């Protein structure tokens, strides 16, 4: 498991390019769950490299 405690508010309203890096894509999707505004992600398809079911799994996780 993992718990993320941001020290500041995540404002969002940004566009993030994952540069085809699945780790960046997945971390930005998780950050977007707590952001005040949308985080737009370029190239989210790269998540399939390490976890093709990432979005389905994330739907089952509670966010606090």
C-alpha positions as CSV (number, residue, x, y, z in Angstrom):
1,X,0.0,0.0,0.0
2,X,0.9,3.6,-0.2
3,X,-0.4,6.8,1.4
4,X,0.4,10.2,-0.1
5,X,0.2,13.3,2.1
6,X,0.8,16.4,0.0
7,X,2.3,19.3,2.0
8,X,0.5,21.9,-0.1
9,X,-2.7,22.1,-2.0
10,X,-2.5,20.6,-5.5
11,X,-3.9,23.4,-7.6
12,X,-4.1,21.6,-11.0
13,X,-5.2,23.4,-14.1
14,X,-2.0,22.2,-15.9
15,X,-1.0,20.1,-18.8
16,X,1.6,17.4,-18.1
17,X,3.5,15.5,-20.8
18,X,4.5,12.0,-19.5
19,X,7.2,11.8,-22.2
20,X,6.1,8.2,-22.6
21,X,7.1,7.4,-19.0
22,X,4.5,5.3,-17.3
23,X,5.6,6.3,-13.8
24,X,5.0,10.0,-14.6
25,X,1.6,9.2,-16.1
26,X,0.4,7.2,-13.1
27,X,1.7,9.6,-10.5
28,X,0.0,12.5,-12.3
29,X,-3.3,10.7,-12.4
30,X,-3.1,10.0,-8.6
31,X,-2.2,13.7,-8.0
32,X,-5.1,14.7,-10.1
33,X,-7.5,12.9,-7.7
34,X,-6.8,15.5,-5.0
35,X,-6.2,18.5,-7.3
36,X,-8.6,21.5,-7.1
37,X,-8.7,21.7,-10.9
38,X,-8.0,19.3,-13.7
39,X,-4.6,17.9,-14.6
40,X,-4.5,17.1,-18.3
41,X,-2.1,14.3,-19.2
42,X,-0.4,13.9,-22.6
43,X,0.3,10.3,-23.5
44,X,-1.5,8.3,-20.8
45,X,-1.4,5.2,-23.0
46,X,2.1,4.5,-21.8
47,X,0.7,3.3,-18.5
48,X,0.0,0.0,-20.3
49,X,3.8,-0.6,-20.1
50,X,3.7,-1.7,-16.5
51,X,0.0,-1.9,-15.5
52,X,-2.6,-2.2,-18.2
53,X,-5.4,-2.3,-15.6
54,X,-4.2,0.8,-13.7
55,X,-7.4,2.8,-14.1
56,X,-9.6,-0.1,-13.2
57,X,-7.6,-0.8,-10.1
58,X,-7.5,2.9,-9.1
59,X,-11.3,3.0,-9.2
60,X,-11.4,0.4,-6.4
61,X,-9.0,2.4,-4.2
62,X,-10.5,4.9,-1.7
63,X,-9.0,8.4,-1.7
64,X,-8.8,10.2,1.6
